């Protein structure tokens, strides 16, 4: 799907797992922030993802990354 290049192949599944969200946070975060995501940042972003879950949660995390001052 069109989401795969951004969110990863697991985002195309009916249910997006926390492991998928964590992989997206780690991988996309490295690109967006140009540094590894810290453990605290990853935990906060995973909690933010879990508020909506599935692809909607991933979209919210994506927006957090794009709006980050870094």
N, CA, C, O and CB atoms as a CASP TS submission, in Angstrom:
PFRMAT TS
TARGET T0000
AUTHOR 0000-0000-0000
METHOD Language model
MODEL 1
PARENT N/A
ATOM      1  N   UNK     1       0.825  -1.179   0.000  1.00  0.00           N
ATOM      2  CA  UNK     1       0.000   0.000   0.000  1.00  0.00           C
ATOM      3  C   UNK     1       0.876   1.251   0.000  1.00  0.00           C
ATOM      4  O   UNK     1       2.099   1.161   0.105  1.00  0.00           O
ATOM      5  CB  UNK     1      -0.942  -0.007   1.203  1.00  0.00           C
ATOM      6  N   UNK     2       0.250   2.399  -0.117  1.00  0.00           N
ATOM      7  CA  UNK     2       0.989   3.657  -0.125  1.00  0.00           C
ATOM      8  C   UNK     2       1.635   3.954   1.217  1.00  0.00           C
ATOM      9  O   UNK     2       2.609   4.703   1.285  1.00  0.00           O
ATOM     10  CB  UNK     2       0.074   4.791  -0.509  1.00  0.00           C
ATOM     11  N   UNK     3       1.103   3.376   2.284  1.00  0.00           N
ATOM     12  CA  UNK     3       1.656   3.619   3.618  1.00  0.00           C
ATOM     13  C   UNK     3       2.994   2.928   3.830  1.00  0.00           C
ATOM     14  O   UNK     3       3.807   3.400   4.626  1.00  0.00           O
ATOM     15  CB  UNK     3       0.680   3.158   4.674  1.00  0.00           C
ATOM     16  N   UNK     4       3.240   1.830   3.142  1.00  0.00           N
ATOM     17  CA  UNK     4       4.419   1.013   3.385  1.00  0.00           C
ATOM     18  C   UNK     4       5.734   1.789   3.373  1.00  0.00           C
ATOM     19  O   UNK     4       6.550   1.577   4.270  1.00  0.00           O
ATOM     20  CB  UNK     4       4.482  -0.067   2.370  1.00  0.00           C
ATOM     21  N   UNK     5       5.989   2.682   2.404  1.00  0.00           N
ATOM     22  CA  UNK     5       7.272   3.379   2.409  1.00  0.00           C
ATOM     23  C   UNK     5       7.486   4.271   3.637  1.00  0.00           C
ATOM     24  O   UNK     5       8.627   4.510   4.035  1.00  0.00           O
ATOM     25  CB  UNK     5       7.388   4.210   1.168  1.00  0.00           C
ATOM     26  N   UNK     6       6.427   4.751   4.224  1.00  0.00           N
ATOM     27  CA  UNK     6       6.559   5.632   5.379  1.00  0.00           C
ATOM     28  C   UNK     6       6.486   4.843   6.683  1.00  0.00           C
ATOM     29  O   UNK     6       7.390   4.927   7.514  1.00  0.00           O
ATOM     30  CB  UNK     6       5.472   6.709   5.354  1.00  0.00           C
ATOM     31  N   UNK     7       5.416   4.081   6.861  1.00  0.00           N
ATOM     32  CA  UNK     7       5.171   3.402   8.125  1.00  0.00           C
ATOM     33  C   UNK     7       5.755   2.000   8.203  1.00  0.00           C
ATOM     34  O   UNK     7       5.893   1.456   9.299  1.00  0.00           O
ATOM     35  CB  UNK     7       3.714   3.334   8.370  1.00  0.00           C
ATOM     36  N   UNK     8       6.098   1.408   7.080  1.00  0.00           N
ATOM     37  CA  UNK     8       6.599   0.042   7.062  1.00  0.00           C
ATOM     38  C   UNK     8       5.498  -0.927   6.671  1.00  0.00           C
ATOM     39  O   UNK     8       4.313  -0.611   6.771  1.00  0.00           O
ATOM     40  CB  UNK     8       7.178  -0.336   8.422  1.00  0.00           C
ATOM     41  N   UNK     9       5.894  -2.093   6.230  1.00  0.00           N
ATOM     42  CA  UNK     9       4.949  -3.088   5.721  1.00  0.00           C
ATOM     43  C   UNK     9       3.950  -3.539   6.783  1.00  0.00           C
ATOM     44  O   UNK     9       2.814  -3.877   6.452  1.00  0.00           O
ATOM     45  CB  UNK     9       5.703  -4.290   5.187  1.00  0.00           C
ATOM     46  N   UNK    10       4.352  -3.549   8.042  1.00  0.00           N
ATOM     47  CA  UNK    10       3.432  -4.031   9.079  1.00  0.00           C
ATOM     48  C   UNK    10       2.247  -3.096   9.276  1.00  0.00           C
ATOM     49  O   UNK    10       1.235  -3.516   9.836  1.00  0.00           O
ATOM     50  CB  UNK    10       4.171  -4.199  10.394  1.00  0.00           C
ATOM     51  N   UNK    11       2.334  -1.845   8.836  1.00  0.00           N
ATOM     52  CA  UNK    11       1.224  -0.905   8.966  1.00  0.00           C
ATOM     53  C   UNK    11       0.066  -1.254   8.035  1.00  0.00           C
ATOM     54  O   UNK    11      -1.044  -0.754   8.219  1.00  0.00           O
ATOM     55  CB  UNK    11       1.703   0.507   8.684  1.00  0.00           C
ATOM     56  N   UNK    12       0.305  -2.092   7.053  1.00  0.00           N
ATOM     57  CA  UNK    12      -0.739  -2.512   6.130  1.00  0.00           C
ATOM     58  C   UNK    12      -1.603  -3.642   6.668  1.00  0.00           C
ATOM     59  O   UNK    12      -2.587  -4.027   6.036  1.00  0.00           O
ATOM     60  CB  UNK    12      -0.127  -2.932   4.840  1.00  0.00           C
ATOM     61  N   UNK    13      -1.243  -4.171   7.826  1.00  0.00           N
ATOM     62  CA  UNK    13      -2.012  -5.252   8.425  1.00  0.00           C
ATOM     63  C   UNK    13      -3.294  -4.695   9.048  1.00  0.00           C
ATOM     64  O   UNK    13      -3.403  -3.497   9.308  1.00  0.00           O
ATOM     65  CB  UNK    13      -1.170  -5.998   9.485  1.00  0.00           C
ATOM     66  N   UNK    14      -4.248  -5.574   9.278  1.00  0.00           N
ATOM     67  CA  UNK    14      -5.528  -5.152   9.857  1.00  0.00           C
ATOM     68  C   UNK    14      -5.332  -4.534  11.240  1.00  0.00           C
ATOM     69  O   UNK    14      -5.995  -3.556  11.583  1.00  0.00           O
ATOM     70  CB  UNK    14      -6.492  -6.345   9.947  1.00  0.00           C
ATOM     71  N   UNK    15      -4.436  -5.093  12.019  1.00  0.00           N
ATOM     72  CA  UNK    15      -4.128  -4.571  13.345  1.00  0.00           C
ATOM     73  C   UNK    15      -2.647  -4.256  13.411  1.00  0.00           C
ATOM     74  O   UNK    15      -1.805  -5.123  13.175  1.00  0.00           O
ATOM     75  CB  UNK    15      -4.531  -5.578  14.457  1.00  0.00           C
ATOM     76  N   UNK    16      -2.336  -3.019  13.731  1.00  0.00           N
ATOM     77  CA  UNK    16      -0.942  -2.603  13.873  1.00  0.00           C
ATOM     78  C   UNK    16      -0.522  -2.911  15.309  1.00  0.00           C
ATOM     79  O   UNK    16      -1.178  -2.489  16.262  1.00  0.00           O
ATOM     80  CB  UNK    16      -0.751  -1.068  13.530  1.00  0.00           C
ATOM     81  N   UNK    17       0.560  -3.639  15.450  1.00  0.00           N
ATOM     82  CA  UNK    17       1.028  -4.034  16.779  1.00  0.00           C
ATOM     83  C   UNK    17       1.917  -2.954  17.382  1.00  0.00           C
ATOM     84  O   UNK    17       2.398  -2.060  16.685  1.00  0.00           O
ATOM     85  CB  UNK    17       1.788  -5.367  16.708  1.00  0.00           C
ATOM     86  N   UNK    18       2.125  -3.053  18.683  1.00  0.00           N
ATOM     87  CA  UNK    18       3.049  -2.143  19.350  1.00  0.00           C
ATOM     88  C   UNK    18       4.459  -2.312  18.791  1.00  0.00           C
ATOM     89  O   UNK    18       5.206  -1.340  18.686  1.00  0.00           O
ATOM     90  CB  UNK    18       3.042  -2.384  20.870  1.00  0.00           C
ATOM     91  N   UNK    19       4.825  -3.541  18.432  1.00  0.00           N
ATOM     92  CA  UNK    19       6.148  -3.785  17.860  1.00  0.00           C
ATOM     93  C   UNK    19       6.312  -3.029  16.541  1.00  0.00           C
ATOM     94  O   UNK    19       7.386  -2.497  16.259  1.00  0.00           O
ATOM     95  CB  UNK    19       6.371  -5.293  17.642  1.00  0.00           C
ATOM     96  N   UNK    20       5.263  -2.982  15.745  1.00  0.00           N
ATOM     97  CA  UNK    20       5.288  -2.235  14.486  1.00  0.00           C
ATOM     98  C   UNK    20       5.459  -0.751  14.776  1.00  0.00           C
ATOM     99  O   UNK    20       6.260  -0.076  14.129  1.00  0.00           O
ATOM    100  CB  UNK    20       3.995  -2.482  13.667  1.00  0.00           C
ATOM    101  N   UNK    21       4.711  -0.246  15.743  1.00  0.00           N
ATOM    102  CA  UNK    21       4.809   1.164  16.104  1.00  0.00           C
ATOM    103  C   UNK    21       6.200   1.496  16.625  1.00  0.00           C
ATOM    104  O   UNK    21       6.753   2.546  16.297  1.00  0.00           O
ATOM    105  CB  UNK    21       3.754   1.523  17.152  1.00  0.00           C
ATOM    106  N   UNK    22       6.765   0.613  17.429  1.00  0.00           N
ATOM    107  CA  UNK    22       8.113   0.836  17.953  1.00  0.00           C
ATOM    108  C   UNK    22       9.140   0.863  16.829  1.00  0.00           C
ATOM    109  O   UNK    22      10.059   1.682  16.845  1.00  0.00           O
ATOM    110  CB  UNK    22       8.478  -0.249  18.970  1.00  0.00           C
ATOM    111  N   UNK    23       8.989  -0.020  15.861  1.00  0.00           N
ATOM    112  CA  UNK    23       9.912  -0.036  14.719  1.00  0.00           C
ATOM    113  C   UNK    23       9.792   1.260  13.925  1.00  0.00           C
ATOM    114  O   UNK    23      10.799   1.814  13.485  1.00  0.00           O
ATOM    115  CB  UNK    23       9.633  -1.253  13.804  1.00  0.00           C
ATOM    116  N   UNK    24       8.561   1.749  13.738  1.00  0.00           N
ATOM    117  CA  UNK    24       8.360   3.009  13.026  1.00  0.00           C
ATOM    118  C   UNK    24       8.989   4.156  13.803  1.00  0.00           C
ATOM    119  O   UNK    24       9.674   4.995  13.218  1.00  0.00           O
ATOM    120  CB  UNK    24       6.858   3.274  12.799  1.00  0.00           C
ATOM    121  N   UNK    25       8.769   4.202  15.101  1.00  0.00           N
ATOM    122  CA  UNK    25       9.333   5.263  15.931  1.00  0.00           C
ATOM    123  C   UNK    25      10.858   5.254  15.832  1.00  0.00           C
ATOM    124  O   UNK    25      11.480   6.306  15.679  1.00  0.00           O
ATOM    125  CB  UNK    25       8.885   5.100  17.402  1.00  0.00           C
ATOM    126  N   UNK    26      11.444   4.096  15.918  1.00  0.00           N
ATOM    127  CA  UNK    26      12.909   3.976  15.849  1.00  0.00           C
ATOM    128  C   UNK    26      13.430   4.358  14.465  1.00  0.00           C
ATOM    129  O   UNK    26      14.352   5.165  14.350  1.00  0.00           O
ATOM    130  CB  UNK    26      13.348   2.540  16.195  1.00  0.00           C
ATOM    131  N   UNK    27      12.846   3.786  13.419  1.00  0.00           N
ATOM    132  CA  UNK    27      13.360   3.978  12.061  1.00  0.00           C
ATOM    133  C   UNK    27      13.065   5.364  11.516  1.00  0.00           C
ATOM    134  O   UNK    27      13.966   6.031  11.007  1.00  0.00           O
ATOM    135  CB  UNK    27      12.776   2.942  11.137  1.00  0.00           C
ATOM    136  N   UNK    28      11.830   5.805  11.613  1.00  0.00           N
ATOM    137  CA  UNK    28      11.485   7.122  11.088  1.00  0.00           C
ATOM    138  C   UNK    28      12.087   8.220  11.960  1.00  0.00           C
ATOM    139  O   UNK    28      12.496   9.269  11.462  1.00  0.00           O
ATOM    140  CB  UNK    28       9.959   7.286  11.001  1.00  0.00           C
ATOM    141  N   UNK    29      12.137   7.968  13.262  1.00  0.00           N
ATOM    142  CA  UNK    29      12.734   8.937  14.169  1.00  0.00           C
ATOM    143  C   UNK    29      14.183   9.218  13.835  1.00  0.00           C
ATOM    144  O   UNK    29      14.633  10.361  13.922  1.00  0.00           O
ATOM    145  CB  UNK    29      12.627   8.452  15.585  1.00  0.00           C
ATOM    146  N   UNK    30      14.908   8.199  13.459  1.00  0.00           N
ATOM    147  CA  UNK    30      16.306   8.367  13.072  1.00  0.00           C
ATOM    148  C   UNK    30      16.423   9.274  11.854  1.00  0.00           C
ATOM    149  O   UNK    30      17.333  10.100  11.777  1.00  0.00           O
ATOM    150  CB  UNK    30      16.951   7.006  12.783  1.00  0.00           C
ATOM    151  N   UNK    31      15.522   9.127  10.920  1.00  0.00           N
ATOM    152  CA  UNK    31      15.533   9.966   9.717  1.00  0.00           C
ATOM    153  C   UNK    31      15.069  11.391  10.030  1.00  0.00           C
ATOM    154  O   UNK    31      15.683  12.358   9.578  1.00  0.00           O
ATOM    155  CB  UNK    31      14.639   9.349   8.630  1.00  0.00           C
ATOM    156  N   UNK    32      13.995  11.518  10.795  1.00  0.00           N
ATOM    157  CA  UNK    32      13.409  12.827  11.058  1.00  0.00           C
ATOM    158  C   UNK    32      14.283  13.673  11.982  1.00  0.00           C
ATOM    159  O   UNK    32      14.461  14.869  11.752  1.00  0.00           O
ATOM    160  CB  UNK    32      12.028  12.664  11.664  1.00  0.00           C
ATOM    161  N   UNK    33      14.820  13.056  13.014  1.00  0.00           N
ATOM    162  CA  UNK    33      15.602  13.792  13.997  1.00  0.00           C
ATOM    163  C   UNK    33      17.095  13.808  13.678  1.00  0.00           C
ATOM    164  O   UNK    33      17.863  14.568  14.268  1.00  0.00           O
ATOM    165  CB  UNK    33      15.384  13.202  15.362  1.00  0.00           C
ATOM    166  N   UNK    34      17.491  12.951  12.731  1.00  0.00           N
ATOM    167  CA  UNK    34      18.888  12.792  12.334  1.00  0.00           C
ATOM    168  C   UNK    34      19.772  12.347  13.497  1.00  0.00           C
ATOM    169  O   UNK    34      20.950  12.691  13.585  1.00  0.00           O
ATOM    170  CB  UNK    34      19.414  14.094  11.759  1.00  0.00           C
ATOM    171  N   UNK    35      19.162  11.581  14.372  1.00  0.00           N
ATOM    172  CA  UNK    35      19.849  10.970  15.514  1.00  0.00           C
ATOM    173  C   UNK    35      18.931   9.876  16.045  1.00  0.00           C
ATOM    174  O   UNK    35      17.735   9.875  15.752  1.00  0.00           O
ATOM    175  CB  UNK    35      20.197  12.038  16.641  1.00  0.00           C
ATOM    176  N   UNK    36      19.475   8.950  16.817  1.00  0.00           N
ATOM    177  CA  UNK    36      18.609   7.921  17.403  1.00  0.00           C
ATOM    178  C   UNK    36      17.605   8.531  18.379  1.00  0.00           C
ATOM    179  O   UNK    36      17.913   9.495  19.079  1.00  0.00           O
ATOM    180  CB  UNK    36      19.454   6.857  18.118  1.00  0.00           C
ATOM    181  N   UNK    37      16.427   7.970  18.415  1.00  0.00           N
ATOM    182  CA  UNK    37      15.393   8.379  19.359  1.00  0.00           C
ATOM    183  C   UNK    37      15.795   7.848  20.735  1.00  0.00           C
ATOM    184  O   UNK    37      16.149   6.677  20.868  1.00  0.00           O
ATOM    185  CB  UNK    37      13.968   7.848  18.927  1.00  0.00           C
ATOM    186  N   UNK    38      15.741   8.700  21.750  1.00  0.00           N
ATOM    187  CA  UNK    38      16.098   8.248  23.091  1.00  0.00           C
ATOM    188  C   UNK    38      15.024   7.308  23.632  1.00  0.00           C
ATOM    189  O   UNK    38      13.907   7.255  23.117  1.00  0.00           O
ATOM    190  CB  UNK    38      16.289   9.451  24.038  1.00  0.00           C
ATOM    191  N   UNK    39      15.380   6.579  24.665  1.00  0.00           N
ATOM    192  CA  UNK    39      14.430   5.658  25.292  1.00  0.00           C
ATOM    193  C   UNK    39      13.220   6.414  25.817  1.00  0.00           C
ATOM    194  O   UNK    39      12.086   5.964  25.650  1.00  0.00           O
ATOM    195  CB  UNK    39      15.103   4.876  26.433  1.00  0.00           C
ATOM    196  N   UNK    40      13.449   7.558  26.450  1.00  0.00           N
ATOM    197  CA  UNK    40      12.333   8.356  26.983  1.00  0.00           C
ATOM    198  C   UNK    40      11.431   8.863  25.864  1.00  0.00           C
ATOM    199  O   UNK    40      10.207   8.819  25.987  1.00  0.00           O
ATOM    200  CB  UNK    40      12.865   9.544  27.800  1.00  0.00           C
ATOM    201  N   UNK    41      12.025   9.341  24.776  1.00  0.00           N
ATOM    202  CA  UNK    41      11.242   9.818  23.633  1.00  0.00           C
ATOM    203  C   UNK    41      10.418   8.677  23.043  1.00  0.00           C
ATOM    204  O   UNK    41       9.235   8.841  22.743  1.00  0.00           O
ATOM    205  CB  UNK    41      12.167  10.427  22.554  1.00  0.00           C
ATOM    206  N   UNK    42      11.060   7.515  22.881  1.00  0.00           N
ATOM    207  CA  UNK    42      10.364   6.364  22.305  1.00  0.00           C
ATOM    208  C   UNK    42       9.189   5.934  23.179  1.00  0.00           C
ATOM    209  O   UNK    42       8.119   5.609  22.664  1.00  0.00           O
ATOM    210  CB  UNK    42      11.335   5.192  22.120  1.00  0.00           C
ATOM    211  N   UNK    43       9.379   5.931  24.481  1.00  0.00           N
ATOM    212  CA  UNK    43       8.294   5.559  25.401  1.00  0.00           C
ATOM    213  C   UNK    43       7.135   6.544  25.308  1.00  0.00           C
ATOM    214  O   UNK    43       5.972   6.143  25.270  1.00  0.00           O
ATOM    215  CB  UNK    43       8.813   5.496  26.848  1.00  0.00           C
ATOM    216  N   UNK    44       7.459   7.842  25.272  1.00  0.00           N
ATOM    217  CA  UNK    44       6.415   8.861  25.176  1.00  0.00           C
ATOM    218  C   UNK    44       5.667   8.758  23.850  1.00  0.00           C
ATOM    219  O   UNK    44       4.444   8.891  23.814  1.00  0.00           O
ATOM    220  CB  UNK    44       7.019  10.262  25.333  1.00  0.00           C
ATOM    221  N   UNK    45       6.391   8.524  22.769  1.00  0.00           N
ATOM    222  CA  UNK    45       5.755   8.412  21.457  1.00  0.00           C
ATOM    223  C   UNK    45       4.910   7.146  21.352  1.00  0.00           C
ATOM    224  O   UNK    45       3.851   7.160  20.726  1.00  0.00           O
ATOM    225  CB  UNK    45       6.811   8.426  20.354  1.00  0.00           C
ATOM    226  N   UNK    46       5.368   6.055  21.957  1.00  0.00           N
ATOM    227  CA  UNK    46       4.568   4.825  21.946  1.00  0.00           C
ATOM    228  C   UNK    46       3.269   5.042  22.715  1.00  0.00           C
ATOM    229  O   UNK    46       2.210   4.592  22.277  1.00  0.00           O
ATOM    230  CB  UNK    46       5.366   3.643  22.555  1.00  0.00           C
ATOM    231  N   UNK    47       3.338   5.722  23.852  1.00  0.00           N
ATOM    232  CA  UNK    47       2.125   6.024  24.621  1.00  0.00           C
ATOM    233  C   UNK    47       1.190   6.913  23.800  1.00  0.00           C
ATOM    234  O   UNK    47      -0.027   6.730  23.829  1.00  0.00           O
ATOM    235  CB  UNK    47       2.486   6.715  25.964  1.00  0.00           C
ATOM    236  N   UNK    48       1.750   7.861  23.079  1.00  0.00           N
ATOM    237  CA  UNK    48       0.951   8.740  22.218  1.00  0.00           C
ATOM    238  C   UNK    48       0.286   7.921  21.103  1.00  0.00           C
ATOM    239  O   UNK    48      -0.883   8.141  20.783  1.00  0.00           O
ATOM    240  CB  UNK    48       1.838   9.868  21.611  1.00  0.00           C
ATOM    241  N   UNK    49       1.029   6.980  20.514  1.00  0.00           N
ATOM    242  CA  UNK    49       0.476   6.078  19.497  1.00  0.00           C
ATOM    243  C   UNK    49      -0.684   5.269  20.074  1.00  0.00           C
ATOM    244  O   UNK    49      -1.715   5.106  19.420  1.00  0.00           O
ATOM    245  CB  UNK    49       1.571   5.129  18.956  1.00  0.00           C
ATOM    246  N   UNK    50      -0.521   4.766  21.285  1.00  0.00           N
ATOM    247  CA  UNK    50      -1.506   3.882  21.891  1.00  0.00           C
ATOM    248  C   UNK    50      -2.822   4.587  22.205  1.00  0.00           C
ATOM    249  O   UNK    50      -3.842   3.925  22.399  1.00  0.00           O
ATOM    250  CB  UNK    50      -0.943   3.284  23.147  1.00  0.00           C
ATOM    251  N   UNK    51      -2.816   5.898  22.257  1.00  0.00           N
ATOM    252  CA  UNK    51      -4.060   6.631  22.498  1.00  0.00           C
ATOM    253  C   UNK    51      -5.057   6.415  21.359  1.00  0.00           C
ATOM    254  O   UNK    51      -6.265   6.368  21.592  1.00  0.00           O
ATOM    255  CB  UNK    51      -3.772   8.129  22.667  1.00  0.00           C
ATOM    256  N   UNK    52      -4.561   6.284  20.147  1.00  0.00           N
ATOM    257  CA  UNK    52      -5.434   6.061  18.991  1.00  0.00           C
ATOM    258  C   UNK    52      -5.280   4.660  18.422  1.00  0.00           C
ATOM    259  O   UNK    52      -6.251   4.061  17.959  1.00  0.00           O
ATOM    260  CB  UNK    52      -5.142   7.083  17.910  1.00  0.00           C
ATOM    261  N   UNK    53      -4.054   4.136  18.459  1.00  0.00           N
ATOM    262  CA  UNK    53      -3.781   2.808  17.922  1.00  0.00           C
ATOM    263  C   UNK    53      -3.854   2.759  16.413  1.00  0.00           C
ATOM    264  O   UNK    53      -4.206   3.737  15.753  1.00  0.00           O
ATOM    265  CB  UNK    53      -4.739   1.817  18.497  1.00  0.00           C
ATOM    266  N   UNK    54      -3.520   1.619  15.890  1.00  0.00           N
ATOM    267  CA  UNK    54      -3.530   1.343  14.455  1.00  0.00           C
ATOM    268  C   UNK    54      -2.908   2.465  13.629  1.00  0.00           C
ATOM    269  O   UNK    54      -2.029   3.175  14.117  1.00  0.00           O
ATOM    270  CB  UNK    54      -4.943   1.104  13.994  1.00  0.00           C
ATOM    271  N   UNK    55      -3.341   2.629  12.421  1.00  0.00           N
ATOM    272  CA  UNK    55      -2.723   3.575  11.494  1.00  0.00           C
ATOM    273  C   UNK    55      -2.949   5.019  11.949  1.00  0.00           C
ATOM    274  O   UNK    55      -2.089   5.874  11.742  1.00  0.00           O
ATOM    275  CB  UNK    55      -3.279   3.374  10.077  1.00  0.00           C
ATOM    276  N   UNK    56      -4.085   5.289  12.559  1.00  0.00           N
ATOM    277  CA  UNK    56      -4.335   6.650  13.048  1.00  0.00           C
ATOM    278  C   UNK    56      -3.286   7.059  14.082  1.00  0.00           C
ATOM    279  O   UNK    56      -2.815   8.196  14.081  1.00  0.00           O
ATOM    280  CB  UNK    56      -5.749   6.752  13.658  1.00  0.00           C
ATOM    281  N   UNK    57      -2.929   6.143  14.947  1.00  0.00           N
ATOM    282  CA  UNK    57      -1.881   6.404  15.940  1.00  0.00           C
ATOM    283  C   UNK    57      -0.540   6.657  15.283  1.00  0.00           C
ATOM    284  O   UNK    57       0.208   7.534  15.714  1.00  0.00           O
ATOM    285  CB  UNK    57      -1.763   5.239  16.908  1.00  0.00           C
ATOM    286  N   UNK    58      -0.227   5.894  14.237  1.00  0.00           N
ATOM    287  CA  UNK    58       1.029   6.107  13.505  1.00  0.00           C
ATOM    288  C   UNK    58       1.041   7.482  12.845  1.00  0.00           C
ATOM    289  O   UNK    58       2.072   8.154  12.817  1.00  0.00           O
ATOM    290  CB  UNK    58       1.230   5.007  12.440  1.00  0.00           C
ATOM    291  N   UNK    59      -0.097   7.894  12.321  1.00  0.00           N
ATOM    292  CA  UNK    59      -0.185   9.225  11.706  1.00  0.00           C
ATOM    293  C   UNK    59       0.068  10.313  12.740  1.00  0.00           C
ATOM    294  O   UNK    59       0.735  11.307  12.456  1.00  0.00           O
ATOM    295  CB  UNK    59      -1.564   9.430  11.048  1.00  0.00           C
ATOM    296  N   UNK    60      -0.465  10.122  13.934  1.00  0.00           N
ATOM    297  CA  UNK    60      -0.260  11.109  15.001  1.00  0.00           C
ATOM    298  C   UNK    60       1.215  11.192  15.387  1.00  0.00           C
ATOM    299  O   UNK    60       1.742  12.282  15.610  1.00  0.00           O
ATOM    300  CB  UNK    60      -1.112  10.753  16.237  1.00  0.00           C
ATOM    301  N   UNK    61       1.876  10.045  15.466  1.00  0.00           N
ATOM    302  CA  UNK    61       3.302  10.026  15.784  1.00  0.00           C
ATOM    303  C   UNK    61       4.096  10.697  14.658  1.00  0.00           C
ATOM    304  O   UNK    61       5.033  11.450  14.923  1.00  0.00           O
ATOM    305  CB  UNK    61       3.796   8.571  16.008  1.00  0.00           C
ATOM    306  N   UNK    62       3.727  10.428  13.424  1.00  0.00           N
ATOM    307  CA  UNK    62       4.379  11.066  12.280  1.00  0.00           C
ATOM    308  C   UNK    62       4.285  12.587  12.398  1.00  0.00           C
ATOM    309  O   UNK    62       5.272  13.290  12.181  1.00  0.00           O
ATOM    310  CB  UNK    62       3.744  10.589  10.954  1.00  0.00           C
ATOM    311  N   UNK    63       3.119  13.085  12.736  1.00  0.00           N
ATOM    312  CA  UNK    63       2.943  14.533  12.886  1.00  0.00           C
ATOM    313  C   UNK    63       3.801  15.078  14.022  1.00  0.00           C
ATOM    314  O   UNK    63       4.342  16.178  13.910  1.00  0.00           O
ATOM    315  CB  UNK    63       1.468  14.868  13.137  1.00  0.00           C
ATOM    316  N   UNK    64       3.932  14.333  15.106  1.00  0.00           N
ATOM    317  CA  UNK    64       4.812  14.751  16.207  1.00  0.00           C
ATOM    318  C   UNK    64       6.245  14.912  15.706  1.00  0.00           C
ATOM    319  O   UNK    64       6.915  15.895  16.023  1.00  0.00           O
ATOM    320  CB  UNK    64       4.763  13.725  17.368  1.00  0.00           C
ATOM    321  N   UNK    65       6.703  13.946  14.927  1.00  0.00           N
ATOM    322  CA  UNK    65       8.067  14.017  14.384  1.00  0.00           C
ATOM    323  C   UNK    65       8.212  15.233  13.455  1.00  0.00           C
ATOM    324  O   UNK    65       9.195  15.969  13.539  1.00  0.00           O
ATOM    325  CB  UNK    65       8.417  12.707  13.616  1.00  0.00           C
ATOM    326  N   UNK    66       7.248  15.431  12.589  1.00  0.00           N
ATOM    327  CA  UNK    66       7.355  16.526  11.619  1.00  0.00           C
ATOM    328  C   UNK    66       7.266  17.894  12.279  1.00  0.00           C
ATOM    329  O   UNK    66       7.771  18.875  11.733  1.00  0.00           O
ATOM    330  CB  UNK    66       6.271  16.398  10.568  1.00  0.00           C
ATOM    331  N   UNK    67       6.638  17.975  13.431  1.00  0.00           N
ATOM    332  CA  UNK    67       6.508  19.240  14.131  1.00  0.00           C
ATOM    333  C   UNK    67       7.591  19.445  15.192  1.00  0.00           C
ATOM    334  O   UNK    67       7.630  20.490  15.840  1.00  0.00           O
ATOM    335  CB  UNK    67       5.152  19.325  14.769  1.00  0.00           C
ATOM    336  N   UNK    68       8.466  18.457  15.371  1.00  0.00           N
ATOM    337  CA  UNK    68       9.529  18.557  16.375  1.00  0.00           C
ATOM    338  C   UNK    68      10.489  19.682  16.023  1.00  0.00           C
ATOM    339  O   UNK    68      10.867  19.829  14.861  1.00  0.00           O
ATOM    340  CB  UNK    68      10.292  17.226  16.494  1.00  0.00           C
ATOM    341  N   UNK    69      10.887  20.472  17.002  1.00  0.00           N
ATOM    342  CA  UNK    69      11.779  21.586  16.713  1.00  0.00           C
ATOM    343  C   UNK    69      13.151  21.150  16.197  1.00  0.00           C
ATOM    344  O   UNK    69      13.825  21.929  15.523  1.00  0.00           O
ATOM    345  CB  UNK    69      11.952  22.416  17.945  1.00  0.00           C
ATOM    346  N   UNK    70      13.574  19.930  16.499  1.00  0.00           N
ATOM    347  CA  UNK    70      14.855  19.459  16.010  1.00  0.00           C
ATOM    348  C   UNK    70      14.826  19.356  14.502  1.00  0.00           C
ATOM    349  O   UNK    70      15.823  18.972  13.890  1.00  0.00           O
ATOM    350  CB  UNK    70      15.215  18.113  16.632  1.00  0.00           C
TER
END
